[in-house]
Amino acid sequence: MIARAGAGPLRRLVVLRHAKSAWPDDVGDHERPLAPRGRRDAPAAGRALADIDCLPDLALCSTAVRARQTWELTAGQWGTPPPVRHDPRLCGADVPELLEVVREVSAHTKTLVLVGHNPGLEELVLTLAGDSLDEALDDVRTKFPTSAIAVLVWHGDDWGSLGPGTALLTDMIVPRGQKPGR
């Protein structure tokens, strides 16, 4: 069941999977950078969020290099990026761990972006979404690829009110940047 209007202010959780990463030799998983495609797609994610008027008040970002680079390139598309907190708990986190981090966010934050990794992010979206607009939920079930953006909304007094089935998935976007010369 989705929280009804009047049960607190409208809140939005923007879930952003890191962009396509490279696999260089002799580099540990945490230190993997973005691949050229990821460097094109991350700015497209920033433009997509601006296009749907969904700019966050705060970002929570994994400390992995590919996630940090995704955030920097995404937020670089906006005039004034919001504050960001890099949290090592987001690396390889499962749904309970992700919810723990999100529930610590101040009630003053209305729109939060969470930048991290699969499979945790995909499972988080599927857990929180009680319903979706159009086929957005089916799209997430099919695949939540690199650079994917899911926007979940619900009414709640604070971030602690977010739980399984309480949100509406309003958008599922997979932005792709253009190759040079196009």
N, C-alpha and C positions, 0 to 999 in steps of 0.2 A: 504494500500500500504506500502511496506517495503522500508525503506531508501536504496538507491542505493550506491554501492561502489563509493568512491570519494566525498561523502557528509560528510566527516569527518572520524576520526579514528574508527576502529572497537572497540566497547564496548560490555561488557558482564555483564548481570545482572543474578546472581545466586540466585534463590528464594529457601530457605530452610525452610520447616515447622518444628517446634520443634518436637523432638522425643516423643514417647509415655509417657504420664505423669501418675502419681499416683493420687489417690483421697483419701488422708488420712482424717480421721475425724478431725474436728475442725481446718482445714487449709483453709485459703481463697484462692480464685482462683489464685491470683497473686503469692502466695507462694508455689503452688503445685510443688513438685519435679518430677524428672523423675522416671518412673516405671523401674523395672529390664529390661524389654524388651527395653525401651528407652535407658538405659545405654549400652545395646549391639548394638543398631541400630545407635546411634550417631557416634561412631568411624567408623562404616561401611560407613557412609556418608562421612567422611573425606577421607577414602580410595577410595571411588568412585570418588570424585572430583579430587584426585591425579591421578587416573587411566585415566581420560579423560583430563588430563592436564588443569584443570580449577581452579587453586588456585587463590584466590582473592587478590587484593591489599589492600582492606579495608573491614571490616565487620560492618554492622549496625544491632544491636541486640536488641530485646525487653528486657525490664527490668524484665520480669516475670522469676521466678526461673527456670522453665522448659526450657525456651528459652536460658537463660544464661548457664545452664548445657549442653544443646545440643551444643552450640557453643564451650564451653571449651573442650568437648570430641571430637568434630569434628576436631577442629584446633589442638588438641593434636596429631593428626596423621601426622603432617607435621613438618619438621625440624624447621622452623621459621614461626610461625603464623603471619598473618598481624595484624595491629592495629585494635582494635574494639572500637566502640562507642555504648554504651548502651543508648537507647532512649525510654523514657516512652510513646512517641506518637505511638510507634509500637504495644502497647498492645490494641487489639481489633480494630485496625485501618481498615478503609474501603479504597477503591481504591484512592480517592482523597487525603486522609491523607498519605497513603503510597507513592504516587507520590510526594507529597510535601517534604517528608523527603529525598527521593532519589534525587530529583532535587537540593537539597542543597549540594550535594557531589561535591568536586573539580573536575575540568576537567582533572586534572592529573591522576585521578583514572580511569583505563581502565577496571578492573574487580571488581565488587562489589558483596558481598553476603549480602542478606537481610534475617535475621533469625526472624521468627515471627509466626503468628497464622492464622488459618482459621476462618471464610470464606474469610477474606481479601486477603490472599496470593493467593488462588485459583482464586479469581475474578481478581486480578491484572494480573496474567499470561494470563487469558482468554481475558482480555481487551487489553493487550499490543501485544499479538501474532497476527500478520496479517496472518501468515501461520506457518507451522511446517514441519519438516522432518519426514518421515514415518507417524506413527499414534500418534505421541506425543501429539498433541492437543486433539485428541479424548480420549487419556488416561487421560489427565487433566480433561476433561469434565466428564468422568466417575467417577473419584475419585482422590483427592489429599491428600493421607493419611499422617499420621505422618511420619516424616523423609523424605518425598518426596523432590526431588530436581528437579527444572525446570531451564534450562539454556536458556536465551533469548539473542540474539545478534542483533546489529544494528550499523549503521554508524552515528556518530553525533559528533559535535564539543564539546558538553558538555552534562551533564545529563539532562539539561532542554529540550533537543531535543527529549527525550523519551516520547512518547504519544500513545494513542490508535491506534492499528494496525500497529505500526512502526517497530516491532521486529519480528524476526524469532525464533521460539521455536526449538532449535536444540537437546535438550535432555530432557527426563523426566525419572528420575531414582527413584526407591524405594529401597534403600539399606536395607538389613536386616543382623544383626549380628548373629553369631552362639551362640547357648546355650553352657554353659560350658560342657566340656567333649566330644565335637564333633570335 
